[in-house]
Amino acid sequence: MPRFDPFPALRYATDQLDDVIAPPYDVLSAADLDELEQRHEHNVVRVDVPRETEGAQRYERAATTLREWVESGVLVRDDEPSFTIYRMRFVDEAGTAREIVGVLGALEVVDEGAGGVLPHERTTPKASTDRLDLTRATRANLSPVWGLSLAPGLTDLLRAPGEPMGSVSVDGVEHMVERVTDPARLAAIGTNLASDDVLIADGHHRYGVARTYRDEERSAGRGGGSAETTLTFVNELVADQLSVAAIHRLYRGLSHDALRDALRTCFLTEPGGPVGQGTLGEMEARGALCLVAPDGSGTWLTPRPGAFDRLRSLDGLWLEHALTDVAVDVAYQHGVEHVLAALRGGDAEAAVLIRPVSVDEIVRTAREGLLMPPKSTFFTPKLRTGLVIRPL
């Protein structure tokens, strides 16, 4: 089972956290970066997403900036190892008030296939070495991986508050962090998390980079150090601790009509009218997917009896099966409005809206050692970067 350790965290000295924290690097546009850089000279994106210059200079600049912030007191290091309780309170799309509570710590980096830390979906390849080059230069974990603990009891261990370290409300979500340094409580949290597997919810590529970086450190004779673990937020895998949205499919290289005809081998089709936010609810009620044309009109896709009897109940897997022999390019997009905008803009010739994966299916897939198709789940809200930085 994986080790989960406290560490002396780097934290911003300011209580104006909204000025200095940011969304994850992989959801930021160029316009987002402009706004965050202008918001404050110490915003974390100046280190986490350094702008392109020549060669590796931007990573060296990021490392220099991080070092200067530590030396000048912009960032202050904890005097002793700590865990950080991280709470997110929000109202979900169904209007239900929710709270996700987890803990930021250092999760063991294990070899692929070794168990203990499990992927939950196949990943799409990424050629960029950006995160690895940034880690090498800064020698820091900046953006956390998001893990789901299969061990019961973590939520109860995090119920009591820790030392308040700041809070901020962003886009309707209240983010709160609390420091825990009490040895007994640190031991209880670490023991709980080490008692069962941790499933990676978000950050598969970050975890893969951590494995590569660990191997480099071992090859350089520095094995056994801080590179053996990586910054991770972990919460308990229970239904009321998760808000899971679907990631829809965009298709190119095949017309809408041709795609519809190909899908008819496994689905019954029926006109669905204009697509909007209400479409997702009707999909759940019907037990159907929805094919979307460039003009925004929908077609219900109801599984043919017996078409998927030998497959798990995953919309993404059903689509892969139905289109096995069809030459078509697929991309991924969350949010109905984003899908419709992509179709209007000519970024896709058709789309299929899918339903969120259930928590029961996530647990079953993990326990059976199976993988979901790429981009099966979109966990929300997104963790903020900059609340905790982990030096390596």
Steps between C-alpha positions, in 0.01 A plus 500: 500500500629853428681716750349843566729741686478849649761753389608861579284689251567830326206739541427856396549750782207714382141444608380637164510158339281591205784721373758223492335161441380366164309219330699195382748573222326271252172694495653846451479688171741775392236756602471335842876526546498867402231574758672306779840654433345846507307423817817481711875491449521194724224294340602134490461476120827693466666185632251228406443617140807704396459662158692374199833666423792305355586141581498417869532861615140523614551210743817657635312826543225317688758346733662838561161659573408226747833533679467881520148471646628268772800721580286816516228345716225494237488125566564368850597142583335314787728441799395134521334234284129547451195377316259756357126438522337641188123558496292604200140613557268565207156441351501245219310516170200329661480772768634280781736653757816288516833487681808311389763459771841349435861537603812625323810293568782310328379178334745223421604471135467135400600316184236456232303185571643459852165571668425733787450803276266414216406677176127502432501571126724459199687821430547674167867552406663836564822579319581807710767473770386828653417369849817292519723790391326727752547249781867456415558876506294602803546178701146545625153349469273790403169342390360206698384169364143417611462154656202309637557278803325163505558478878193586713525757777707782352207744503449444873870561568477836319175615659663701782657826376872562487683831529335740249741596223265694274187482291381640171178486297541453126221440247255399769739262677641572847853358535634469858834366622599401855840384628538187712825445694387295803708177488210275603271642234772485234557134585127418488456659156812336359405159637149524357621591153765227504238233574351476148552605139485858373334549162622789285200718412680788330867552422603169337766684298629686807538170680681355197738799504563438870597140418743613229651764730538242779682265264735780391580581862572135571730477196687806628559329836233702682248222555305483822444876517198723450459389137367167629168678569295769327251771605151349502153595621313191621137471603289198582330326208137532608205638307447816704872584470499516122351716228561317174411653165520342156757583234320497166632382163572719197544327163683605183565322172145368468180690429220512752278280282776244443574488872131452578484212252807337656356529850172337389673161511485521881246775573140574419462860382220750553484877432570695817443865410726794594778417747537708819571465871179302549630234263725343764210439737290347225790272405501363855123450495510324163816297561632640173791689348448794265653554157529871419505649150682821400170691515453399865224247442515173687433134433436260789725195498336217695702176528359216291402199713804277544742737323714556808422196715868406540619854571503706817236772528719783371379729223856566383567129473175447306602767249845345456336163436245639256767684300775234514528470121413861417775742394424814702700738717374560852567790737359574844306791648306552823191718523208506257557866409866430416393210279246715314759777457749249352239385249404857404867589457572208270730326748295181462253353253290328768501433871360247743394603849558227759383450858725527809656181632345383827707476819410130523649443154816693595545278807425179310743586222774573753442182701507286185824661380339625180533831317229724361530661155694829484322806637220305666465727801529871578533558873379838623568749644861530391770525769676835519875524447707699748326417827788262576833458323728206577879548471697201377 
